Amino acid sequence: MVTTIIEKETIPTHASPQDDTAILVKRLRAQGHSFAEIGTWLGVHWRTIYRWGRGENHPWQPVAINQLLAHMLAKSQN
């Protein structure tokens, strides 16, 4: 298992980057970010973020999306 470090906190990396996308979306939601806010920040529709968070759909480039989501998570923790 590989871990990604974000501001002294680790996010476990599971079987695939797609799993990590769902985890990051859930963590952002837990911090109070709306699907629309996350979607606007990434330039995608809020329903896309909703489906990523549920693991129904996956981004085309999950590693790049995960880096952006991790950045948003770290930024919101400050």
PyMOL Python script that loads the backbone (N, CA, C, O; Angstrom):
from pymol import cmd

cmd.read_pdbstr("""\
ATOM      1  N   MET A   1       0.838  -1.174   0.000  1.00  0.00           N
ATOM      2  CA  MET A   1       0.000   0.000   0.000  1.00  0.00           C
ATOM      3  C   MET A   1       0.884   1.239   0.000  1.00  0.00           C
ATOM      4  O   MET A   1       1.824   1.340   0.788  1.00  0.00           O
ATOM      5  N   VAL A   2       0.584   2.162  -0.871  1.00  0.00           N
ATOM      6  CA  VAL A   2       1.300   3.424  -0.991  1.00  0.00           C
ATOM      7  C   VAL A   2       0.466   4.491  -0.307  1.00  0.00           C
ATOM      8  O   VAL A   2      -0.762   4.410  -0.308  1.00  0.00           O
ATOM      9  N   THR A   3       1.107   5.479   0.269  1.00  0.00           N
ATOM     10  CA  THR A   3       0.350   6.560   0.890  1.00  0.00           C
ATOM     11  C   THR A   3       0.757   7.891   0.291  1.00  0.00           C
ATOM     12  O   THR A   3       1.898   8.069  -0.137  1.00  0.00           O
ATOM     13  N   THR A   4      -0.164   8.807   0.264  1.00  0.00           N
ATOM     14  CA  THR A   4       0.084  10.165  -0.173  1.00  0.00           C
ATOM     15  C   THR A   4      -0.006  11.049   1.061  1.00  0.00           C
ATOM     16  O   THR A   4      -0.963  10.950   1.828  1.00  0.00           O
ATOM     17  N   ILE A   5       0.978  11.904   1.256  1.00  0.00           N
ATOM     18  CA  ILE A   5       0.997  12.761   2.443  1.00  0.00           C
ATOM     19  C   ILE A   5       0.436  14.130   2.085  1.00  0.00           C
ATOM     20  O   ILE A   5       0.869  14.773   1.129  1.00  0.00           O
ATOM     21  N   ILE A   6      -0.535  14.553   2.877  1.00  0.00           N
ATOM     22  CA  ILE A   6      -1.148  15.867   2.708  1.00  0.00           C
ATOM     23  C   ILE A   6      -1.188  16.527   4.078  1.00  0.00           C
ATOM     24  O   ILE A   6      -1.955  16.129   4.955  1.00  0.00           O
ATOM     25  N   GLU A   7      -0.353  17.538   4.244  1.00  0.00           N
ATOM     26  CA  GLU A   7      -0.361  18.310   5.483  1.00  0.00           C
ATOM     27  C   GLU A   7      -0.374  17.421   6.726  1.00  0.00           C
ATOM     28  O   GLU A   7      -1.280  17.522   7.553  1.00  0.00           O
ATOM     29  N   LYS A   8       0.605  16.573   6.854  1.00  0.00           N
ATOM     30  CA  LYS A   8       0.780  15.695   8.017  1.00  0.00           C
ATOM     31  C   LYS A   8      -0.304  14.633   8.140  1.00  0.00           C
ATOM     32  O   LYS A   8      -0.453  14.025   9.200  1.00  0.00           O
ATOM     33  N   GLU A   9      -1.043  14.407   7.098  1.00  0.00           N
ATOM     34  CA  GLU A   9      -2.118  13.417   7.124  1.00  0.00           C
ATOM     35  C   GLU A   9      -1.922  12.487   5.937  1.00  0.00           C
ATOM     36  O   GLU A   9      -1.576  12.941   4.847  1.00  0.00           O
ATOM     37  N   THR A  10      -2.134  11.221   6.130  1.00  0.00           N
ATOM     38  CA  THR A  10      -1.959  10.290   5.026  1.00  0.00           C
ATOM     39  C   THR A  10      -3.301   9.828   4.502  1.00  0.00           C
ATOM     40  O   THR A  10      -4.258   9.642   5.253  1.00  0.00           O
ATOM     41  N   ILE A  11      -3.344   9.649   3.203  1.00  0.00           N
ATOM     42  CA  ILE A  11      -4.522   9.108   2.543  1.00  0.00           C
ATOM     43  C   ILE A  11      -4.100   7.772   1.969  1.00  0.00           C
ATOM     44  O   ILE A  11      -3.232   7.728   1.097  1.00  0.00           O
ATOM     45  N   PRO A  12      -4.682   6.693   2.426  1.00  0.00           N
ATOM     46  CA  PRO A  12      -4.264   5.396   1.896  1.00  0.00           C
ATOM     47  C   PRO A  12      -4.596   5.257   0.422  1.00  0.00           C
ATOM     48  O   PRO A  12      -5.666   5.658  -0.035  1.00  0.00           O
ATOM     49  N   THR A  13      -3.669   4.690  -0.296  1.00  0.00           N
ATOM     50  CA  THR A  13      -3.900   4.408  -1.703  1.00  0.00           C
ATOM     51  C   THR A  13      -4.372   2.978  -1.805  1.00  0.00           C
ATOM     52  O   THR A  13      -3.688   2.064  -1.343  1.00  0.00           O
ATOM     53  N   HIS A  14      -5.516   2.770  -2.395  1.00  0.00           N
ATOM     54  CA  HIS A  14      -6.113   1.453  -2.481  1.00  0.00           C
ATOM     55  C   HIS A  14      -5.745   0.768  -3.790  1.00  0.00           C
ATOM     56  O   HIS A  14      -4.662   1.008  -4.325  1.00  0.00           O
ATOM     57  N   ALA A  15      -6.588  -0.046  -4.295  1.00  0.00           N
ATOM     58  CA  ALA A  15      -6.313  -0.855  -5.476  1.00  0.00           C
ATOM     59  C   ALA A  15      -6.047  -0.015  -6.717  1.00  0.00           C
ATOM     60  O   ALA A  15      -5.277  -0.429  -7.584  1.00  0.00           O
ATOM     61  N   SER A  16      -6.658   1.137  -6.820  1.00  0.00           N
ATOM     62  CA  SER A  16      -6.499   1.925  -8.040  1.00  0.00           C
ATOM     63  C   SER A  16      -6.652   3.414  -7.742  1.00  0.00           C
ATOM     64  O   SER A  16      -7.211   3.796  -6.713  1.00  0.00           O
ATOM     65  N   PRO A  17      -6.150   4.251  -8.653  1.00  0.00           N
ATOM     66  CA  PRO A  17      -6.345   5.690  -8.486  1.00  0.00           C
ATOM     67  C   PRO A  17      -7.826   6.080  -8.469  1.00  0.00           C
ATOM     68  O   PRO A  17      -8.196   7.084  -7.860  1.00  0.00           O
ATOM     69  N   GLN A  18      -8.677   5.286  -9.139  1.00  0.00           N
ATOM     70  CA  GLN A  18     -10.110   5.575  -9.135  1.00  0.00           C
ATOM     71  C   GLN A  18     -10.685   5.477  -7.724  1.00  0.00           C
ATOM     72  O   GLN A  18     -11.557   6.263  -7.351  1.00  0.00           O
ATOM     73  N   ASP A  19     -10.199   4.514  -6.939  1.00  0.00           N
ATOM     74  CA  ASP A  19     -10.639   4.399  -5.547  1.00  0.00           C
ATOM     75  C   ASP A  19     -10.213   5.628  -4.752  1.00  0.00           C
ATOM     76  O   ASP A  19     -10.956   6.117  -3.900  1.00  0.00           O
ATOM     77  N   ASP A  20      -9.010   6.120  -5.038  1.00  0.00           N
ATOM     78  CA  ASP A  20      -8.519   7.305  -4.350  1.00  0.00           C
ATOM     79  C   ASP A  20      -9.366   8.530  -4.683  1.00  0.00           C
ATOM     80  O   ASP A  20      -9.572   9.390  -3.826  1.00  0.00           O
ATOM     81  N   THR A  21      -9.856   8.619  -5.910  1.00  0.00           N
ATOM     82  CA  THR A  21     -10.718   9.738  -6.297  1.00  0.00           C
ATOM     83  C   THR A  21     -11.964   9.761  -5.421  1.00  0.00           C
ATOM     84  O   THR A  21     -12.348  10.815  -4.916  1.00  0.00           O
ATOM     85  N   ALA A  22     -12.590   8.618  -5.240  1.00  0.00           N
ATOM     86  CA  ALA A  22     -13.793   8.541  -4.398  1.00  0.00           C
ATOM     87  C   ALA A  22     -13.479   8.957  -2.965  1.00  0.00           C
ATOM     88  O   ALA A  22     -14.264   9.670  -2.339  1.00  0.00           O
ATOM     89  N   ILE A  23     -12.343   8.519  -2.445  1.00  0.00           N
ATOM     90  CA  ILE A  23     -11.950   8.872  -1.067  1.00  0.00           C
ATOM     91  C   ILE A  23     -11.741  10.372  -0.942  1.00  0.00           C
ATOM     92  O   ILE A  23     -12.216  10.987   0.012  1.00  0.00           O
ATOM     93  N   LEU A  24     -11.037  10.962  -1.895  1.00  0.00           N
ATOM     94  CA  LEU A  24     -10.770  12.403  -1.833  1.00  0.00           C
ATOM     95  C   LEU A  24     -12.058  13.216  -1.930  1.00  0.00           C
ATOM     96  O   LEU A  24     -12.219  14.207  -1.218  1.00  0.00           O
ATOM     97  N   VAL A  25     -12.968  12.809  -2.799  1.00  0.00           N
ATOM     98  CA  VAL A  25     -14.251  13.517  -2.918  1.00  0.00           C
ATOM     99  C   VAL A  25     -15.011  13.415  -1.590  1.00  0.00           C
ATOM    100  O   VAL A  25     -15.573  14.404  -1.121  1.00  0.00           O
ATOM    101  N   LYS A  26     -15.029  12.240  -0.996  1.00  0.00           N
ATOM    102  CA  LYS A  26     -15.726  12.068   0.284  1.00  0.00           C
ATOM    103  C   LYS A  26     -15.106  12.923   1.376  1.00  0.00           C
ATOM    104  O   LYS A  26     -15.821  13.475   2.212  1.00  0.00           O
ATOM    105  N   ARG A  27     -13.784  13.040   1.379  1.00  0.00           N
ATOM    106  CA  ARG A  27     -13.120  13.865   2.396  1.00  0.00           C
ATOM    107  C   ARG A  27     -13.428  15.342   2.201  1.00  0.00           C
ATOM    108  O   ARG A  27     -13.631  16.071   3.172  1.00  0.00           O
ATOM    109  N   LEU A  28     -13.463  15.781   0.955  1.00  0.00           N
ATOM    110  CA  LEU A  28     -13.826  17.173   0.692  1.00  0.00           C
ATOM    111  C   LEU A  28     -15.264  17.440   1.106  1.00  0.00           C
ATOM    112  O   LEU A  28     -15.563  18.488   1.678  1.00  0.00           O
ATOM    113  N   ARG A  29     -16.149  16.504   0.825  1.00  0.00           N
ATOM    114  CA  ARG A  29     -17.546  16.647   1.238  1.00  0.00           C
ATOM    115  C   ARG A  29     -17.651  16.700   2.762  1.00  0.00           C
ATOM    116  O   ARG A  29     -18.445  17.470   3.303  1.00  0.00           O
ATOM    117  N   ALA A  30     -16.862  15.894   3.447  1.00  0.00           N
ATOM    118  CA  ALA A  30     -16.882  15.888   4.914  1.00  0.00           C
ATOM    119  C   ALA A  30     -16.416  17.223   5.480  1.00  0.00           C
ATOM    120  O   ALA A  30     -16.797  17.591   6.591  1.00  0.00           O
ATOM    121  N   GLN A  31     -15.606  17.941   4.736  1.00  0.00           N
ATOM    122  CA  GLN A  31     -15.149  19.265   5.178  1.00  0.00           C
ATOM    123  C   GLN A  31     -16.124  20.371   4.806  1.00  0.00           C
ATOM    124  O   GLN A  31     -15.881  21.543   5.093  1.00  0.00           O
ATOM    125  N   GLY A  32     -17.229  19.997   4.166  1.00  0.00           N
ATOM    126  CA  GLY A  32     -18.266  20.977   3.881  1.00  0.00           C
ATOM    127  C   GLY A  32     -18.300  21.506   2.461  1.00  0.00           C
ATOM    128  O   GLY A  32     -19.092  22.398   2.159  1.00  0.00           O
ATOM    129  N   HIS A  33     -17.464  20.979   1.586  1.00  0.00           N
ATOM    130  CA  HIS A  33     -17.485  21.420   0.187  1.00  0.00           C
ATOM    131  C   HIS A  33     -18.647  20.752  -0.534  1.00  0.00           C
ATOM    132  O   HIS A  33     -18.909  19.565  -0.339  1.00  0.00           O
ATOM    133  N   SER A  34     -19.336  21.513  -1.359  1.00  0.00           N
ATOM    134  CA  SER A  34     -20.457  20.962  -2.126  1.00  0.00           C
ATOM    135  C   SER A  34     -19.933  20.316  -3.405  1.00  0.00           C
ATOM    136  O   SER A  34     -18.818  20.591  -3.847  1.00  0.00           O
ATOM    137  N   PHE A  35     -20.760  19.455  -3.988  1.00  0.00           N
ATOM    138  CA  PHE A  35     -20.401  18.853  -5.271  1.00  0.00           C
ATOM    139  C   PHE A  35     -20.205  19.947  -6.310  1.00  0.00           C
ATOM    140  O   PHE A  35     -19.296  19.874  -7.137  1.00  0.00           O
ATOM    141  N   ALA A  36     -21.067  20.968  -6.264  1.00  0.00           N
ATOM    142  CA  ALA A  36     -20.975  22.062  -7.224  1.00  0.00           C
ATOM    143  C   ALA A  36     -19.670  22.839  -7.065  1.00  0.00           C
ATOM    144  O   ALA A  36     -19.048  23.217  -8.058  1.00  0.00           O
ATOM    145  N   GLU A  37     -19.257  23.076  -5.836  1.00  0.00           N
ATOM    146  CA  GLU A  37     -18.013  23.805  -5.584  1.00  0.00           C
ATOM    147  C   GLU A  37     -16.805  23.026  -6.111  1.00  0.00           C
ATOM    148  O   GLU A  37     -15.925  23.595  -6.757  1.00  0.00           O
ATOM    149  N   ILE A  38     -16.772  21.729  -5.832  1.00  0.00           N
ATOM    150  CA  ILE A  38     -15.672  20.887  -6.307  1.00  0.00           C
ATOM    151  C   ILE A  38     -15.686  20.838  -7.835  1.00  0.00           C
ATOM    152  O   ILE A  38     -14.642  20.949  -8.477  1.00  0.00           O
ATOM    153  N   GLY A  39     -16.872  20.672  -8.405  1.00  0.00           N
ATOM    154  CA  GLY A  39     -17.003  20.612  -9.854  1.00  0.00           C
ATOM    155  C   GLY A  39     -16.572  21.900 -10.538  1.00  0.00           C
ATOM    156  O   GLY A  39     -15.894  21.873 -11.565  1.00  0.00           O
ATOM    157  N   THR A  40     -16.965  23.014  -9.968  1.00  0.00           N
ATOM    158  CA  THR A  40     -16.567  24.308 -10.521  1.00  0.00           C
ATOM    159  C   THR A  40     -15.056  24.462 -10.481  1.00  0.00           C
ATOM    160  O   THR A  40     -14.450  24.947 -11.437  1.00  0.00           O
ATOM    161  N   TRP A  41     -14.454  24.055  -9.386  1.00  0.00           N
ATOM    162  CA  TRP A  41     -13.010  24.166  -9.236  1.00  0.00           C
ATOM    163  C   TRP A  41     -12.280  23.302 -10.265  1.00  0.00           C
ATOM    164  O   TRP A  41     -11.219  23.686 -10.758  1.00  0.00           O
ATOM    165  N   LEU A  42     -12.846  22.138 -10.590  1.00  0.00           N
ATOM    166  CA  LEU A  42     -12.216  21.236 -11.561  1.00  0.00           C
ATOM    167  C   LEU A  42     -12.691  21.474 -12.992  1.00  0.00           C
ATOM    168  O   LEU A  42     -12.087  20.973 -13.940  1.00  0.00           O
ATOM    169  N   GLY A  43     -13.767  22.232 -13.148  1.00  0.00           N
ATOM    170  CA  GLY A  43     -14.294  22.493 -14.477  1.00  0.00           C
ATOM    171  C   GLY A  43     -15.158  21.373 -15.025  1.00  0.00           C
ATOM    172  O   GLY A  43     -15.222  21.167 -16.237  1.00  0.00           O
ATOM    173  N   VAL A  44     -15.829  20.644 -14.129  1.00  0.00           N
ATOM    174  CA  VAL A  44     -16.736  19.580 -14.549  1.00  0.00           C
ATOM    175  C   VAL A  44     -18.084  19.772 -13.853  1.00  0.00           C
ATOM    176  O   VAL A  44     -18.183  20.514 -12.876  1.00  0.00           O
ATOM    177  N   HIS A  45     -19.109  19.106 -14.354  1.00  0.00           N
ATOM    178  CA  HIS A  45     -20.455  19.226 -13.802  1.00  0.00           C
ATOM    179  C   HIS A  45     -20.509  18.590 -12.411  1.00  0.00           C
ATOM    180  O   HIS A  45     -19.784  17.636 -12.127  1.00  0.00           O
ATOM    181  N   TRP A  46     -21.373  19.127 -11.552  1.00  0.00           N
ATOM    182  CA  TRP A  46     -21.464  18.608 -10.184  1.00  0.00           C
ATOM    183  C   TRP A  46     -21.884  17.148 -10.153  1.00  0.00           C
ATOM    184  O   TRP A  46     -21.476  16.416  -9.251  1.00  0.00           O
ATOM    185  N   ARG A  47     -22.689  16.702 -11.114  1.00  0.00           N
ATOM    186  CA  ARG A  47     -23.105  15.300 -11.129  1.00  0.00           C
ATOM    187  C   ARG A  47     -21.923  14.368 -11.394  1.00  0.00           C
ATOM    188  O   ARG A  47     -21.904  13.228 -10.930  1.00  0.00           O
ATOM    189  N   THR A  48     -20.952  14.860 -12.133  1.00  0.00           N
ATOM    190  CA  THR A  48     -19.745  14.081 -12.379  1.00  0.00           C
ATOM    191  C   THR A  48     -19.020  13.842 -11.063  1.00  0.00           C
ATOM    192  O   THR A  48     -18.580  12.725 -10.789  1.00  0.00           O
ATOM    193  N   ILE A  49     -18.895  14.872 -10.259  1.00  0.00           N
ATOM    194  CA  ILE A  49     -18.238  14.745  -8.948  1.00  0.00           C
ATOM    195  C   ILE A  49     -19.033  13.791  -8.066  1.00  0.00           C
ATOM    196  O   ILE A  49     -18.450  12.958  -7.372  1.00  0.00           O
ATOM    197  N   TYR A  50     -20.346  13.906  -8.086  1.00  0.00           N
ATOM    198  CA  TYR A  50     -21.211  13.010  -7.316  1.00  0.00           C
ATOM    199  C   TYR A  50     -20.943  11.553  -7.688  1.00  0.00           C
ATOM    200  O   TYR A  50     -20.800  10.699  -6.813  1.00  0.00           O
ATOM    201  N   ARG A  51     -20.876  11.275  -8.983  1.00  0.00           N
ATOM    202  CA  ARG A  51     -20.643   9.900  -9.437  1.00  0.00           C
ATOM    203  C   ARG A  51     -19.237   9.422  -9.105  1.00  0.00           C
ATOM    204  O   ARG A  51     -19.049   8.252  -8.774  1.00  0.00           O
ATOM    205  N   TRP A  52     -18.247  10.306  -9.188  1.00  0.00           N
ATOM    206  CA  TRP A  52     -16.888   9.924  -8.788  1.00  0.00           C
ATOM    207  C   TRP A  52     -16.864   9.573  -7.306  1.00  0.00           C
ATOM    208  O   TRP A  52     -16.233   8.596  -6.904  1.00  0.00           O
ATOM    209  N   GLY A  53     -17.547  10.366  -6.499  1.00  0.00           N
ATOM    210  CA  GLY A  53     -17.576  10.125  -5.061  1.00  0.00           C
ATOM    211  C   GLY A  53     -18.247   8.813  -4.686  1.00  0.00           C
ATOM    212  O   GLY A  53     -17.895   8.193  -3.682  1.00  0.00           O
ATOM    213  N   ARG A  54     -19.209   8.394  -5.490  1.00  0.00           N
ATOM    214  CA  ARG A  54     -19.892   7.119  -5.238  1.00  0.00           C
ATOM    215  C   ARG A  54     -19.175   5.940  -5.887  1.00  0.00           C
ATOM    216  O   ARG A  54     -19.530   4.785  -5.650  1.00  0.00           O
ATOM    217  N   GLY A  55     -18.161   6.234  -6.709  1.00  0.00           N
ATOM    218  CA  GLY A  55     -17.439   5.173  -7.396  1.00  0.00           C
ATOM    219  C   GLY A  55     -18.176   4.639  -8.615  1.00  0.00           C
ATOM    220  O   GLY A  55     -17.802   3.600  -9.160  1.00  0.00           O
ATOM    221  N   GLU A  56     -19.219   5.340  -9.046  1.00  0.00           N
ATOM    222  CA  GLU A  56     -20.002   4.901 -10.205  1.00  0.00           C
ATOM    223  C   GLU A  56     -19.258   5.146 -11.513  1.00  0.00           C
ATOM    224  O   GLU A  56     -19.250   4.297 -12.404  1.00  0.00           O
ATOM    225  N   ASN A  57     -18.638   6.307 -11.616  1.00  0.00           N
ATOM    226  CA  ASN A  57     -17.839   6.686 -12.780  1.00  0.00           C
ATOM    227  C   ASN A  57     -16.448   7.056 -12.297  1.00  0.00           C
ATOM    228  O   ASN A  57     -16.229   7.257 -11.102  1.00  0.00           O
ATOM    229  N   HIS A  58     -15.510   7.144 -13.230  1.00  0.00           N
ATOM    230  CA  HIS A  58     -14.137   7.474 -12.875  1.00  0.00           C
ATOM    231  C   HIS A  58     -13.592   8.497 -13.860  1.00  0.00           C
ATOM    232  O   HIS A  58     -13.960   8.493 -15.035  1.00  0.00           O
ATOM    233  N   PRO A  59     -12.711   9.375 -13.382  1.00  0.00           N
ATOM    234  CA  PRO A  59     -12.128  10.351 -14.301  1.00  0.00           C
ATOM    235  C   PRO A  59     -11.222   9.667 -15.322  1.00  0.00           C
ATOM    236  O   PRO A  59     -10.662   8.598 -15.076  1.00  0.00           O
ATOM    237  N   TRP A  60     -11.100  10.319 -16.466  1.00  0.00           N
ATOM    238  CA  TRP A  60     -10.236   9.792 -17.519  1.00  0.00           C
ATOM    239  C   TRP A  60      -8.783   9.769 -17.080  1.00  0.00           C
ATOM    240  O   TRP A  60      -8.057   8.821 -17.380  1.00  0.00           O
ATOM    241  N   GLN A  61      -8.365  10.782 -16.388  1.00  0.00           N
ATOM    242  CA  GLN A  61      -6.985  10.906 -15.918  1.00  0.00           C
ATOM    243  C   GLN A  61      -7.011  10.991 -14.395  1.00  0.00           C
ATOM    244  O   GLN A  61      -6.839  12.075 -13.837  1.00  0.00           O
ATOM    245  N   PRO A  62      -7.221   9.871 -13.718  1.00  0.00           N
ATOM    246  CA  PRO A  62      -7.430   9.907 -12.271  1.00  0.00           C
ATOM    247  C   PRO A  62      -6.240  10.437 -11.481  1.00  0.00           C
ATOM    248  O   PRO A  62      -6.431  11.072 -10.444  1.00  0.00           O
ATOM    249  N   VAL A  63      -5.033  10.194 -11.939  1.00  0.00           N
ATOM    250  CA  VAL A  63      -3.863  10.666 -11.182  1.00  0.00           C
ATOM    251  C   VAL A  63      -3.831  12.192 -11.159  1.00  0.00           C
ATOM    252  O   VAL A  63      -3.594  12.789 -10.109  1.00  0.00           O
ATOM    253  N   ALA A  64      -4.067  12.825 -12.303  1.00  0.00           N
ATOM    254  CA  ALA A  64      -4.086  14.284 -12.370  1.00  0.00           C
ATOM    255  C   ALA A  64      -5.238  14.857 -11.550  1.00  0.00           C
ATOM    256  O   ALA A  64      -5.058  15.835 -10.824  1.00  0.00           O
ATOM    257  N   ILE A  65      -6.418  14.253 -11.662  1.00  0.00           N
ATOM    258  CA  ILE A  65      -7.579  14.710 -10.888  1.00  0.00           C
ATOM    259  C   ILE A  65      -7.310  14.552  -9.395  1.00  0.00           C
ATOM    260  O   ILE A  65      -7.647  15.435  -8.606  1.00  0.00           O
ATOM    261  N   ASN A  66      -6.705  13.434  -9.007  1.00  0.00           N
ATOM    262  CA  ASN A  66      -6.404  13.211  -7.593  1.00  0.00           C
ATOM    263  C   ASN A  66      -5.429  14.248  -7.060  1.00  0.00           C
ATOM    264  O   ASN A  66      -5.548  14.672  -5.910  1.00  0.00           O
ATOM    265  N   GLN A  67      -4.471  14.660  -7.874  1.00  0.00           N
ATOM    266  CA  GLN A  67      -3.539  15.701  -7.442  1.00  0.00           C
ATOM    267  C   GLN A  67      -4.276  17.013  -7.201  1.00  0.00           C
ATOM    268  O   GLN A  67      -4.001  17.716  -6.230  1.00  0.00           O
ATOM    269  N   LEU A  68      -5.208  17.337  -8.083  1.00  0.00           N
ATOM    270  CA  LEU A  68      -5.995  18.561  -7.905  1.00  0.00           C
ATOM    271  C   LEU A  68      -6.904  18.465  -6.686  1.00  0.00           C
ATOM    272  O   LEU A  68      -7.029  19.426  -5.926  1.00  0.00           O
ATOM    273  N   LEU A  69      -7.538  17.317  -6.498  1.00  0.00           N
ATOM    274  CA  LEU A  69      -8.403  17.132  -5.320  1.00  0.00           C
ATOM    275  C   LEU A  69      -7.584  17.192  -4.037  1.00  0.00           C
ATOM    276  O   LEU A  69      -8.022  17.785  -3.051  1.00  0.00           O
ATOM    277  N   ALA A  70      -6.404  16.587  -4.038  1.00  0.00           N
ATOM    278  CA  ALA A  70      -5.527  16.623  -2.850  1.00  0.00           C
ATOM    279  C   ALA A  70      -5.092  18.046  -2.558  1.00  0.00           C
ATOM    280  O   ALA A  70      -5.000  18.447  -1.398  1.00  0.00           O
ATOM    281  N   HIS A  71      -4.821  18.815  -3.616  1.00  0.00           N
ATOM    282  CA  HIS A  71      -4.448  20.223  -3.432  1.00  0.00           C
ATOM    283  C   HIS A  71      -5.609  21.001  -2.815  1.00  0.00           C
ATOM    284  O   HIS A  71      -5.414  21.807  -1.905  1.00  0.00           O
ATOM    285  N   MET A  72      -6.805  20.754  -3.313  1.00  0.00           N
ATOM    286  CA  MET A  72      -7.992  21.426  -2.778  1.00  0.00           C
ATOM    287  C   MET A  72      -8.205  21.038  -1.306  1.00  0.00           C
ATOM    288  O   MET A  72      -8.562  21.879  -0.480  1.00  0.00           O
ATOM    289  N   LEU A  73      -7.986  19.774  -0.998  1.00  0.00           N
ATOM    290  CA  LEU A  73      -8.136  19.298   0.378  1.00  0.00           C
ATOM    291  C   LEU A  73      -7.116  19.973   1.290  1.00  0.00           C
ATOM    292  O   LEU A  73      -7.464  20.442   2.374  1.00  0.00           O
ATOM    293  N   ALA A  74      -5.869  20.021   0.858  1.00  0.00           N
ATOM    294  CA  ALA A  74      -4.815  20.653   1.665  1.00  0.00           C
ATOM    295  C   ALA A  74      -5.092  22.151   1.833  1.00  0.00           C
ATOM    296  O   ALA A  74      -4.891  22.704   2.914  1.00  0.00           O
ATOM    297  N   LYS A  75      -5.550  22.798   0.769  1.00  0.00           N
ATOM    298  CA  LYS A  75      -5.856  24.221   0.808  1.00  0.00           C
ATOM    299  C   LYS A  75      -7.000  24.514   1.781  1.00  0.00           C
ATOM    300  O   LYS A  75      -6.974  25.524   2.485  1.00  0.00           O
ATOM    301  N   SER A  76      -7.987  23.646   1.821  1.00  0.00           N
ATOM    302  CA  SER A  76      -9.141  23.874   2.697  1.00  0.00           C
ATOM    303  C   SER A  76      -8.826  23.563   4.165  1.00  0.00           C
ATOM    304  O   SER A  76      -9.549  23.997   5.061  1.00  0.00           O
ATOM    305  N   GLN A  77      -7.753  22.815   4.408  1.00  0.00           N
ATOM    306  CA  GLN A  77      -7.383  22.505   5.777  1.00  0.00           C
ATOM    307  C   GLN A  77      -6.618  23.649   6.438  1.00  0.00           C
ATOM    308  O   GLN A  77      -6.465  23.673   7.659  1.00  0.00           O
ATOM    309  N   ASN A  78      -6.143  24.586   5.642  1.00  0.00           N
ATOM    310  CA  ASN A  78      -5.397  25.722   6.200  1.00  0.00           C
ATOM    311  C   ASN A  78      -6.303  26.795   6.710  1.00  0.00           C
ATOM    312  O   ASN A  78      -5.831  27.817   7.209  1.00  0.00           O
TER     313      ASN A  78
END
""", "prot")
cmd.dss("prot")
cmd.show_as("cartoon", "prot")
cmd.util.cbc("prot")
cmd.orient("prot")
